[in-house]
Amino acid sequence: MSAISIVTLAKGRAEHLYNLVLGLTRQTTPPRELIVAVMQDEPYVLPETDFPVRQLMIAGEALPLAAARNLAARTATGRG
């Protein structure tokens, strides 16, 4: 397993996020973890992986992109 954490933001693009996860599962070296800053009311339904996937729920009506990215990066346990 890699020492790299993958961090991404997501809102309303379930298929794009699903495909991102599928792509990560097909890598020869999987990431240490995937952290998704979710900027909507409900978490995503994602495929099974051999690495941890954490969804951080970001509250608020606005799109606090920098705050969401920074929170996700702070929770990462690997490099990334």
C-alpha positions, 0 to 999 in steps of 0.5 A, a space after each residue: 500500500 502507498 503512503 499517499 492519501 488522495 483528497 477530493 471535493 465532491 458535490 452532485 457528481 456521483 458518477 464522476 466520484 464513483 469512476 474516480 474510486 474505480 480508477 483508484 482500485 485499478 492502480 497497481 499501488 493503491 492509495 493509503 486512503 481516499 478522503 472525500 469532502 462531501 459538500 451536499 446533504 447525503 454521503 455518496 454510495 461508492 464501490 468497495 475498495 481495499 483501502 479506506 474511504 472516508 467521507 467528511 460531511 461539509 455543512 453549509 449552503 455555500 461552496 466553501 472549497 478552500 475550507 473543505 479542501 483544508 479540512 480533508 488535507 488535515 485529516 489525511 494520514 499519508 502524504 498527498 
